[in-house]
Amino acid sequence: MCGIVGFTGKQSAAPILLDGLKKLEYRGYDSAGIAVMDGNTISVSKVRGRIANLCEKTGDGASVPGSTGIGHTRWATHGAPTEENAHPHLSNDGRFAVVHNGIIENYMALREELIRDGYRFQSETDTEVIVHLIEMYYRGNVRDALIKTANRLRGSYALGVICSEEPGRIYAVREASPLILGIGMEENFFASDVTALVNHTRNVVYLEDGEFAELSGDEIRIFDCTGREINKKASRISWDVQAAEKGGYDHFMLKEIMEQPAAVKAAIAPRIKNGKIDFDELGGLVSELPEIRKIVITACGSAYYAGCAGKYALERLCRIPVETQLASELRYSDPLIDGSTLLIVISQSGETADTIAAMKECKSRGARTLAVVNVVGSSIASLADYTVYTWAGPEIAVATTKGYTTQISVLYMLALFFAERLGRLGEDAGGLIGQLQALPRRIQQAIDMNPSIPALAMKYHESRALFFIGRNTDYAVALEGALKMKEISYLHAEAYAAGELKHGTIALIEEHQPVIALCCNPSVMEKTLSNIVEVKSRGAEVLALTFRNNHKILSAADDLLFIPDADALFSAVIEIVPLQLLAYYVAKANGCDIDKPKNLAKSVTVE
Ligand code: F6R
């Protein structure tokens, strides 16, 4: 949550900071601010609401002179989204300005201590203790003050700091929140995410926990938590600027839905070699596979639902029991996990706080950890014993689409890979790999086969509630379909295992109640058909998702969405696509802010 940026160089800082903040706005969008240094003077501009308000207030940065600065876009945790609570925060002597992404867990105790020592607080934030601590510890050397301050903080933080005594210099500190340095020509940057850097440079350095950096226009110096200078290798960002732009689409979400054929191909194709699945990154795990007695998949939100969908393929092909557990529950559950457990951790951002905590808990109990992650160099990627990247490219819309489908695609491949290495893959290995290779094409077909979705959205967009039902793999997809609908359209949407309807939920079915029935798994199709008939006989309007030639379902339903024929074991990534589009067009009909739904943020770095 929250995004931070920093710039130092020869150009005017404010427009660059504002541009970076726009790219990071998906991380939080309730207030924003910049602090720019002109000579020895720091000027701070803050607003409630979006970056657009900050652009308006500062004339797109023109009214704020200076070529060094830091910026912040906020998702409020401590204190309401007001201008006072917006970052940057200033020290009482006006010498320091700080921006912060993360949570300071011991801020109450620090705040009381600082108040006793005479420091005055202007905000309700946890962040403000940081700037007062820096002032307290400053004896002419910012680096020393930062080390002493960091030693007092518990929690997670990516910090950007400027000091009026040091014109042209910005500081960046990282502990359990992402922070990346951008290396330019006579200018340098930091940001929470590479999307804020690609307009300026492709050469980046990923800071790790406990490290901090001192940046001027000409050089970047990096230190460990004791102040010892260290050398780190720069990496090159492979994707281009357009990847982080809307590219003619009205919303990032629509663009990212349409990118799914290519994204899934990028996740799958390089890992199929000579007709076999090969993960170079899992070399070490292969010899340990026979010791694995149980696989636990953990994640949050859609990433968790990706795990629910992938579980079927892993169990079916590997014949190893697979449990799916919400990370927020697993971390406090005293889990029965030991060295014979393989923990698969799924996360688009690689920064989700609950997922990290669950992972650490299971690691401490001896589990081997395999992360399925999109963001390169993220915390989860660094913490895991093994990391498989999903290669979805930047995902900007808060509601995940290509992040989710690439996660499931990787789980399908892991299922085939493990099963083959364990000698459990039957004769049809080639056929299954063929099914995987066909996924990008079938996702494209699922997009092309459903031109009626905008019209269906107009029919359903005013519904009070939408029920999604399905069984087995269809149920896993229903969970994600309902989440997509509720988070962007604000309609109440709930997924039920179709067989559970009679155990309570059917009481809610009344005349014209929309029920979205997923019927893409032949092994349970007849059963779901019975559920369709039951809800219809109580007045429900049924929108069924199925194959074009599935005549029984076609005649039972009121409205239809289609997917191309595909093996149910791998069809979740196809089925979800019409449901993503339906959620998108319902949200559009309801006038919702699709890319930035209310109360949400893209990466949930707090519990
Ligand atoms: C929903 C959504 C969230 C995320 C969840 C986990 O559209 O995006 O439910 O899936 O917050 O995020 P990551 O995958 O970054 O760990």
Boltz pocket constraint, residues with backbone or C-beta under 6 A from the ligand:
constraints:
  - pocket:
      binder: B
      contacts: [[A, 300], [A, 301], [A, 302], [A, 303], [A, 304], [A, 346], [A, 347], [A, 348], [A, 349], [A, 350], [A, 351], [A, 352], [A, 355], [A, 398], [A, 399], [A, 400], [A, 483], [A, 484], [A, 487], [A, 601], [A, 602], [A, 603], [A, 604]]
      max_distance: 6.0
